[in-house]
Amino acid sequence: MADIHILPVQRKRGRRRTNPVAGAATASILNFDAGNRLETPEQRLARIDEAMNRMARALLTAVRVTREVAKIANPDSSLAE
């Protein structure tokens, strides 16, 4: 036992250790899992393309809603054009 020495070592720098918040929801926006080996590159591209189209349609809807709200709230606003 006399031959064992313990040297003080500082914690490695980097990302802080965090604990998950109990009961918090986890979000999964898009799951492009590479583990699906049955999917061809063309199928994967089509799936990603469809996800991009859905996102673009959602953004367009958000812009349209924002403009409509701006028209109602302030008809003289530059957003109401």
Biopython code that builds the backbone (N, CA, C, O; Angstrom):
import numpy as np
from Bio.PDB.StructureBuilder import StructureBuilder

atoms = [
    (1, "MET", "N", (0.807, -1.194, 0.000)),
    (1, "MET", "CA", (0.000, 0.000, 0.000)),
    (1, "MET", "C", (0.852, 1.261, 0.000)),
    (1, "MET", "O", (0.372, 2.318, -0.409)),
    (2, "ALA", "N", (2.050, 1.186, 0.427)),
    (2, "ALA", "CA", (2.895, 2.368, 0.486)),
    (2, "ALA", "C", (3.346, 2.796, -0.906)),
    (2, "ALA", "O", (3.792, 3.929, -1.087)),
    (3, "ASP", "N", (3.236, 1.898, -1.901)),
    (3, "ASP", "CA", (3.667, 2.233, -3.250)),
    (3, "ASP", "C", (2.573, 2.932, -4.069)),
    (3, "ASP", "O", (2.840, 3.368, -5.189)),
    (4, "ILE", "N", (1.357, 3.048, -3.540)),
    (4, "ILE", "CA", (0.251, 3.659, -4.278)),
    (4, "ILE", "C", (0.199, 5.142, -3.964)),
    (4, "ILE", "O", (0.134, 5.546, -2.804)),
    (5, "HIS", "N", (0.229, 5.952, -5.029)),
    (5, "HIS", "CA", (0.156, 7.403, -4.863)),
    (5, "HIS", "C", (-1.040, 7.924, -5.652)),
    (5, "HIS", "O", (-1.310, 7.450, -6.756)),
    (6, "ILE", "N", (-1.742, 8.876, -5.103)),
    (6, "ILE", "CA", (-2.871, 9.504, -5.779)),
    (6, "ILE", "C", (-2.492, 10.938, -6.065)),
    (6, "ILE", "O", (-2.211, 11.713, -5.151)),
    (7, "LEU", "N", (-2.485, 11.291, -7.352)),
    (7, "LEU", "CA", (-2.144, 12.645, -7.743)),
    (7, "LEU", "C", (-3.430, 13.442, -7.962)),
    (7, "LEU", "O", (-4.376, 12.929, -8.560)),
    (8, "PRO", "N", (-3.476, 14.681, -7.489)),
    (8, "PRO", "CA", (-4.669, 15.494, -7.731)),
    (8, "PRO", "C", (-4.736, 15.890, -9.209)),
    (8, "PRO", "O", (-3.773, 16.429, -9.756)),
    (9, "VAL", "N", (-5.859, 15.624, -9.838)),
    (9, "VAL", "CA", (-6.040, 15.924, -11.254)),
    (9, "VAL", "C", (-7.290, 16.785, -11.398)),
    (9, "VAL", "O", (-8.350, 16.460, -10.861)),
    (10, "GLN", "N", (-7.147, 17.889, -12.132)),
    (10, "GLN", "CA", (-8.305, 18.742, -12.357)),
    (10, "GLN", "C", (-9.225, 18.113, -13.392)),
    (10, "GLN", "O", (-8.807, 17.301, -14.217)),
    (11, "ARG", "N", (-10.496, 18.515, -13.322)),
    (11, "ARG", "CA", (-11.466, 18.018, -14.274)),
    (11, "ARG", "C", (-11.142, 18.545, -15.671)),
    (11, "ARG", "O", (-10.704, 19.685, -15.827)),
    (12, "LYS", "N", (-11.357, 17.719, -16.667)),
    (12, "LYS", "CA", (-11.075, 18.134, -18.041)),
    (12, "LYS", "C", (-11.997, 19.276, -18.446)),
    (12, "LYS", "O", (-13.163, 19.325, -18.053)),
    (13, "ARG", "N", (-11.455, 20.186, -19.233)),
    (13, "ARG", "CA", (-12.254, 21.292, -19.732)),
    (13, "ARG", "C", (-13.155, 20.799, -20.853)),
    (13, "ARG", "O", (-12.881, 19.792, -21.505)),
    (14, "GLY", "N", (-14.224, 21.530, -21.053)),
    (14, "GLY", "CA", (-15.153, 21.150, -22.110)),
    (14, "GLY", "C", (-16.569, 21.445, -21.681)),
    (14, "GLY", "O", (-16.818, 22.369, -20.907)),
    (15, "ARG", "N", (-17.477, 20.669, -22.177)),
    (15, "ARG", "CA", (-18.882, 20.888, -21.875)),
    (15, "ARG", "C", (-19.174, 20.569, -20.415)),
    (15, "ARG", "O", (-18.698, 19.574, -19.869)),
    (16, "ARG", "N", (-19.957, 21.427, -19.807)),
    (16, "ARG", "CA", (-20.311, 21.197, -18.414)),
    (16, "ARG", "C", (-21.191, 19.969, -18.296)),
    (16, "ARG", "O", (-21.942, 19.630, -19.211)),
    (17, "ARG", "N", (-21.086, 19.329, -17.184)),
    (17, "ARG", "CA", (-21.938, 18.176, -16.933)),
    (17, "ARG", "C", (-23.318, 18.681, -16.543)),
    (17, "ARG", "O", (-23.460, 19.508, -15.642)),
    (18, "THR", "N", (-24.304, 18.185, -17.213)),
    (18, "THR", "CA", (-25.668, 18.603, -16.905)),
    (18, "THR", "C", (-26.525, 17.376, -16.664)),
    (18, "THR", "O", (-26.297, 16.309, -17.234)),
    (19, "ASN", "N", (-27.496, 17.551, -15.822)),
    (19, "ASN", "CA", (-28.459, 16.493, -15.563)),
    (19, "ASN", "C", (-29.764, 16.865, -16.249)),
    (19, "ASN", "O", (-30.139, 18.038, -16.254)),
    (20, "PRO", "N", (-30.462, 15.901, -16.824)),
    (20, "PRO", "CA", (-31.728, 16.225, -17.465)),
    (20, "PRO", "C", (-32.756, 16.685, -16.437)),
    (20, "PRO", "O", (-32.775, 16.211, -15.301)),
    (21, "VAL", "N", (-33.603, 17.611, -16.855)),
    (21, "VAL", "CA", (-34.650, 18.111, -15.977)),
    (21, "VAL", "C", (-35.744, 17.058, -15.913)),
    (21, "VAL", "O", (-36.219, 16.583, -16.944)),
    (22, "ALA", "N", (-36.137, 16.702, -14.717)),
    (22, "ALA", "CA", (-37.160, 15.674, -14.542)),
    (22, "ALA", "C", (-38.492, 16.158, -15.103)),
    (22, "ALA", "O", (-38.934, 17.266, -14.799)),
    (23, "GLY", "N", (-39.116, 15.340, -15.909)),
    (23, "GLY", "CA", (-40.424, 15.661, -16.454)),
    (23, "GLY", "C", (-40.400, 16.556, -17.669)),
    (23, "GLY", "O", (-41.459, 16.871, -18.213)),
    (24, "ALA", "N", (-39.229, 16.977, -18.116)),
    (24, "ALA", "CA", (-39.148, 17.848, -19.288)),
    (24, "ALA", "C", (-39.334, 17.023, -20.557)),
    (24, "ALA", "O", (-38.861, 15.891, -20.660)),
    (25, "ALA", "N", (-40.024, 17.611, -21.506)),
    (25, "ALA", "CA", (-40.264, 16.914, -22.770)),
    (25, "ALA", "C", (-39.024, 16.997, -23.650)),
    (25, "ALA", "O", (-38.329, 18.013, -23.663)),
    (26, "THR", "N", (-38.757, 15.945, -24.369)),
    (26, "THR", "CA", (-37.657, 15.961, -25.327)),
    (26, "THR", "C", (-38.250, 16.133, -26.717)),
    (26, "THR", "O", (-39.266, 15.523, -27.050)),
    (27, "ALA", "N", (-37.611, 16.961, -27.517)),
    (27, "ALA", "CA", (-38.128, 17.265, -28.851)),
    (27, "ALA", "C", (-37.364, 16.475, -29.897)),
    (27, "ALA", "O", (-36.139, 16.361, -29.840)),
    (28, "SER", "N", (-38.085, 15.947, -30.826)),
    (28, "SER", "CA", (-37.488, 15.277, -31.973)),
    (28, "SER", "C", (-38.077, 15.918, -33.213)),
    (28, "SER", "O", (-39.204, 15.607, -33.597)),
    (29, "ILE", "N", (-37.323, 16.814, -33.847)),
    (29, "ILE", "CA", (-37.852, 17.572, -34.974)),
    (29, "ILE", "C", (-37.880, 16.697, -36.226)),
    (29, "ILE", "O", (-38.946, 16.434, -36.782)),
    (30, "LEU", "N", (-36.748, 16.264, -36.649)),
    (30, "LEU", "CA", (-36.653, 15.362, -37.790)),
    (30, "LEU", "C", (-35.721, 14.227, -37.411)),
    (30, "LEU", "O", (-34.679, 14.457, -36.797)),
    (31, "ASN", "N", (-36.073, 13.039, -37.760)),
    (31, "ASN", "CA", (-35.247, 11.895, -37.422)),
    (31, "ASN", "C", (-34.689, 11.307, -38.711)),
    (31, "ASN", "O", (-35.346, 10.512, -39.383)),
    (32, "PHE", "N", (-33.474, 11.706, -39.041)),
    (32, "PHE", "CA", (-32.794, 11.154, -40.197)),
    (32, "PHE", "C", (-31.817, 10.094, -39.697)),
    (32, "PHE", "O", (-30.601, 10.282, -39.730)),
    (33, "ASP", "N", (-32.366, 8.997, -39.243)),
    (33, "ASP", "CA", (-31.579, 7.934, -38.642)),
    (33, "ASP", "C", (-30.776, 7.208, -39.722)),
    (33, "ASP", "O", (-31.335, 6.695, -40.691)),
    (34, "ALA", "N", (-29.473, 7.177, -39.538)),
    (34, "ALA", "CA", (-28.615, 6.476, -40.496)),
    (34, "ALA", "C", (-28.625, 4.977, -40.250)),
    (34, "ALA", "O", (-28.041, 4.222, -41.028)),
    (35, "GLY", "N", (-29.276, 4.534, -39.187)),
    (35, "GLY", "CA", (-29.314, 3.122, -38.865)),
    (35, "GLY", "C", (-30.228, 2.316, -39.768)),
    (35, "GLY", "O", (-30.161, 1.087, -39.761)),
    (36, "ASN", "N", (-31.080, 2.970, -40.545)),
    (36, "ASN", "CA", (-31.984, 2.267, -41.444)),
    (36, "ASN", "C", (-31.218, 1.891, -42.707)),
    (36, "ASN", "O", (-31.073, 2.708, -43.616)),
    (37, "ARG", "N", (-30.736, 0.681, -42.763)),
    (37, "ARG", "CA", (-29.897, 0.248, -43.884)),
    (37, "ARG", "C", (-30.725, -0.172, -45.100)),
    (37, "ARG", "O", (-30.162, -0.373, -46.176)),
    (38, "LEU", "N", (-32.050, -0.311, -44.958)),
    (38, "LEU", "CA", (-32.882, -0.731, -46.070)),
    (38, "LEU", "C", (-33.251, 0.430, -46.983)),
    (38, "LEU", "O", (-33.788, 0.217, -48.070)),
    (39, "GLU", "N", (-32.971, 1.639, -46.557)),
    (39, "GLU", "CA", (-33.337, 2.824, -47.323)),
    (39, "GLU", "C", (-32.235, 3.157, -48.336)),
    (39, "GLU", "O", (-31.056, 3.215, -47.989)),
    (40, "THR", "N", (-32.634, 3.371, -49.576)),
    (40, "THR", "CA", (-31.661, 3.735, -50.610)),
    (40, "THR", "C", (-31.377, 5.232, -50.518)),
    (40, "THR", "O", (-32.164, 5.971, -49.927)),
    (41, "PRO", "N", (-30.274, 5.684, -51.089)),
    (41, "PRO", "CA", (-29.987, 7.128, -51.082)),
    (41, "PRO", "C", (-31.089, 7.949, -51.745)),
    (41, "PRO", "O", (-31.372, 9.068, -51.316)),
    (42, "GLU", "N", (-31.712, 7.400, -52.788)),
    (42, "GLU", "CA", (-32.800, 8.116, -53.457)),
    (42, "GLU", "C", (-34.005, 8.270, -52.533)),
    (42, "GLU", "O", (-34.642, 9.323, -52.503)),
    (43, "GLN", "N", (-34.312, 7.212, -51.777)),
    (43, "GLN", "CA", (-35.430, 7.283, -50.832)),
    (43, "GLN", "C", (-35.134, 8.284, -49.724)),
    (43, "GLN", "O", (-36.006, 9.051, -49.316)),
    (44, "ARG", "N", (-33.914, 8.268, -49.248)),
    (44, "ARG", "CA", (-33.536, 9.219, -48.194)),
    (44, "ARG", "C", (-33.630, 10.658, -48.710)),
    (44, "ARG", "O", (-34.135, 11.538, -48.013)),
    (45, "LEU", "N", (-33.145, 10.893, -49.929)),
    (45, "LEU", "CA", (-33.228, 12.226, -50.519)),
    (45, "LEU", "C", (-34.683, 12.659, -50.680)),
    (45, "LEU", "O", (-35.017, 13.815, -50.417)),
    (46, "ALA", "N", (-35.546, 11.748, -51.108)),
    (46, "ALA", "CA", (-36.966, 12.071, -51.261)),
    (46, "ALA", "C", (-37.590, 12.403, -49.911)),
    (46, "ALA", "O", (-38.409, 13.318, -49.817)),
    (47, "ARG", "N", (-37.214, 11.671, -48.867)),
    (47, "ARG", "CA", (-37.752, 11.925, -47.524)),
    (47, "ARG", "C", (-37.283, 13.280, -47.001)),
    (47, "ARG", "O", (-38.072, 14.026, -46.420)),
    (48, "ILE", "N", (-36.016, 13.601, -47.201)),
    (48, "ILE", "CA", (-35.485, 14.895, -46.761)),
    (48, "ILE", "C", (-36.121, 16.022, -47.570)),
    (48, "ILE", "O", (-36.440, 17.077, -47.023)),
    (49, "ASP", "N", (-36.305, 15.797, -48.879)),
    (49, "ASP", "CA", (-36.934, 16.811, -49.732)),
    (49, "ASP", "C", (-38.366, 17.089, -49.275)),
    (49, "ASP", "O", (-38.786, 18.245, -49.235)),
    (50, "GLU", "N", (-39.112, 16.051, -48.934)),
    (50, "GLU", "CA", (-40.480, 16.234, -48.448)),
    (50, "GLU", "C", (-40.491, 16.986, -47.120)),
    (50, "GLU", "O", (-41.360, 17.828, -46.894)),
    (51, "ALA", "N", (-39.538, 16.692, -46.244)),
    (51, "ALA", "CA", (-39.454, 17.416, -44.968)),
    (51, "ALA", "C", (-39.140, 18.889, -45.202)),
    (51, "ALA", "O", (-39.683, 19.753, -44.514)),
    (52, "MET", "N", (-38.278, 19.180, -46.155)),
    (52, "MET", "CA", (-37.956, 20.573, -46.481)),
    (52, "MET", "C", (-39.176, 21.288, -47.063)),
    (52, "MET", "O", (-39.419, 22.455, -46.756)),
    (53, "ASN", "N", (-39.941, 20.592, -47.901)),
    (53, "ASN", "CA", (-41.161, 21.188, -48.453)),
    (53, "ASN", "C", (-42.175, 21.493, -47.357)),
    (53, "ASN", "O", (-42.801, 22.554, -47.367)),
    (54, "ARG", "N", (-42.342, 20.564, -46.407)),
    (54, "ARG", "CA", (-43.265, 20.809, -45.287)),
    (54, "ARG", "C", (-42.817, 22.012, -44.476)),
    (54, "ARG", "O", (-43.641, 22.831, -44.069)),
    (55, "MET", "N", (-41.512, 22.122, -44.239)),
    (55, "MET", "CA", (-40.988, 23.244, -43.471)),
    (55, "MET", "C", (-41.194, 24.559, -44.226)),
    (55, "MET", "O", (-41.556, 25.567, -43.619)),
    (56, "ALA", "N", (-40.968, 24.558, -45.535)),
    (56, "ALA", "CA", (-41.160, 25.769, -46.333)),
    (56, "ALA", "C", (-42.624, 26.199, -46.329)),
    (56, "ALA", "O", (-42.922, 27.389, -46.230)),
    (57, "ARG", "N", (-43.545, 25.226, -46.438)),
    (57, "ARG", "CA", (-44.969, 25.564, -46.387)),
    (57, "ARG", "C", (-45.349, 26.137, -45.033)),
    (57, "ARG", "O", (-46.147, 27.072, -44.959)),
    (58, "ALA", "N", (-44.786, 25.588, -43.957)),
    (58, "ALA", "CA", (-45.079, 26.100, -42.615)),
    (58, "ALA", "C", (-44.552, 27.523, -42.450)),
    (58, "ALA", "O", (-45.224, 28.364, -41.854)),
    (59, "LEU", "N", (-43.356, 27.800, -42.973)),
    (59, "LEU", "CA", (-42.809, 29.157, -42.896)),
    (59, "LEU", "C", (-43.641, 30.139, -43.714)),
    (59, "LEU", "O", (-43.871, 31.268, -43.280)),
    (60, "LEU", "N", (-44.091, 29.718, -44.891)),
    (60, "LEU", "CA", (-44.932, 30.573, -45.717)),
    (60, "LEU", "C", (-46.251, 30.884, -45.011)),
    (60, "LEU", "O", (-46.730, 32.017, -45.052)),
    (61, "THR", "N", (-46.827, 29.884, -44.372)),
    (61, "THR", "CA", (-48.057, 30.103, -43.608)),
    (61, "THR", "C", (-47.814, 31.082, -42.470)),
    (61, "THR", "O", (-48.649, 31.948, -42.209)),
    (62, "ALA", "N", (-46.679, 30.952, -41.789)),
    (62, "ALA", "CA", (-46.362, 31.867, -40.686)),
    (62, "ALA", "C", (-46.217, 33.303, -41.185)),
    (62, "ALA", "O", (-46.658, 34.237, -40.514)),
    (63, "VAL", "N", (-45.606, 33.487, -42.348)),
    (63, "VAL", "CA", (-45.461, 34.836, -42.917)),
    (63, "VAL", "C", (-46.822, 35.405, -43.279)),
    (63, "VAL", "O", (-47.102, 36.574, -43.015)),
    (64, "ARG", "N", (-47.665, 34.582, -43.882)),
    (64, "ARG", "CA", (-49.008, 35.051, -44.252)),
    (64, "ARG", "C", (-49.821, 35.447, -43.025)),
    (64, "ARG", "O", (-50.505, 36.470, -43.034)),
    (65, "VAL", "N", (-49.747, 34.642, -41.975)),
    (65, "VAL", "CA", (-50.479, 34.956, -40.741)),
    (65, "VAL", "C", (-49.949, 36.241, -40.127)),
    (65, "VAL", "O", (-50.728, 37.069, -39.656)),
    (66, "THR", "N", (-48.633, 36.416, -40.127)),
    (66, "THR", "CA", (-48.035, 37.636, -39.571)),
    (66, "THR", "C", (-48.511, 38.864, -40.333)),
    (66, "THR", "O", (-48.820, 39.891, -39.727)),
    (67, "ARG", "N", (-48.573, 38.767, -41.647)),
    (67, "ARG", "CA", (-49.054, 39.898, -42.456)),
    (67, "ARG", "C", (-50.526, 40.197, -42.177)),
    (67, "ARG", "O", (-50.911, 41.363, -42.091)),
    (68, "GLU", "N", (-51.345, 39.171, -42.036)),
    (68, "GLU", "CA", (-52.766, 39.382, -41.750)),
    (68, "GLU", "C", (-52.959, 40.036, -40.386)),
    (68, "GLU", "O", (-53.787, 40.934, -40.235)),
    (69, "VAL", "N", (-52.198, 39.588, -39.400)),
    (69, "VAL", "CA", (-52.285, 40.194, -38.066)),
    (69, "VAL", "C", (-51.818, 41.641, -38.123)),
    (69, "VAL", "O", (-52.404, 42.505, -37.471)),
    (70, "ALA", "N", (-50.771, 41.915, -38.894)),
    (70, "ALA", "CA", (-50.276, 43.289, -39.021)),
    (70, "ALA", "C", (-51.315, 44.181, -39.690)),
    (70, "ALA", "O", (-51.462, 45.345, -39.316)),
    (71, "LYS", "N", (-52.041, 43.646, -40.682)),
    (71, "LYS", "CA", (-53.095, 44.426, -41.337)),
    (71, "LYS", "C", (-54.198, 44.795, -40.354)),
    (71, "LYS", "O", (-54.709, 45.914, -40.370)),
    (72, "ILE", "N", (-54.558, 43.841, -39.498)),
    (72, "ILE", "CA", (-55.625, 44.086, -38.528)),
    (72, "ILE", "C", (-55.152, 45.049, -37.446)),
    (72, "ILE", "O", (-55.871, 45.979, -37.082)),
    (73, "ALA", "N", (-53.954, 44.829, -36.936)),
    (73, "ALA", "CA", (-53.445, 45.633, -35.820)),
    (73, "ALA", "C", (-53.110, 47.052, -36.248)),
    (73, "ALA", "O", (-53.440, 48.008, -35.545)),
    (74, "ASN", "N", (-52.455, 47.197, -37.396)),
    (74, "ASN", "CA", (-52.032, 48.519, -37.843)),
    (74, "ASN", "C", (-52.045, 48.545, -39.374)),
    (74, "ASN", "O", (-51.082, 48.115, -40.010)),
    (75, "PRO", "N", (-53.125, 49.045, -39.963)),
    (75, "PRO", "CA", (-53.216, 49.034, -41.432)),
    (75, "PRO", "C", (-52.140, 49.866, -42.125)),
    (75, "PRO", "O", (-51.862, 49.647, -43.304)),
    (76, "ASP", "N", (-51.531, 50.812, -41.421)),
    (76, "ASP", "CA", (-50.498, 51.660, -42.023)),
    (76, "ASP", "C", (-49.099, 51.071, -41.889)),
    (76, "ASP", "O", (-48.126, 51.686, -42.324)),
    (77, "SER", "N", (-48.987, 49.902, -41.299)),
    (77, "SER", "CA", (-47.685, 49.276, -41.076)),
    (77, "SER", "C", (-47.075, 48.813, -42.397)),
    (77, "SER", "O", (-47.789, 48.502, -43.351)),
    (78, "SER", "N", (-45.753, 48.774, -42.434)),
    (78, "SER", "CA", (-45.066, 48.288, -43.639)),
    (78, "SER", "C", (-45.275, 46.781, -43.817)),
    (78, "SER", "O", (-45.156, 46.272, -44.932)),
    (79, "LEU", "N", (-45.584, 46.062, -42.734)),
    (79, "LEU", "CA", (-45.847, 44.629, -42.842)),
    (79, "LEU", "C", (-47.204, 44.350, -43.476)),
    (79, "LEU", "O", (-47.439, 43.252, -43.980)),
    (80, "ALA", "N", (-48.100, 45.337, -43.454)),
    (80, "ALA", "CA", (-49.455, 45.141, -43.960)),
    (80, "ALA", "C", (-49.535, 45.238, -45.477)),
    (80, "ALA", "O", (-50.625, 45.123, -46.036)),
    (81, "GLU", "N", (-48.434, 45.441, -46.143)),
    (81, "GLU", "CA", (-48.446, 45.589, -47.608)),
    (81, "GLU", "C", (-48.662, 44.271, -48.289)),
    (81, "GLU", "O", (-48.700, 44.210, -49.518)),
]
sb = StructureBuilder()
sb.init_structure("model")
sb.init_model(0)
sb.init_chain("A")
sb.init_seg("    ")
for serial, (resi, resn, name, xyz) in enumerate(atoms, 1):
    if name == "N":
        sb.init_residue(resn, " ", resi, " ")
    sb.init_atom(name, np.array(xyz, "f"), 0.0, 1.0, " ", f" {name:<3s}", serial, name[0])
structure = sb.get_structure()
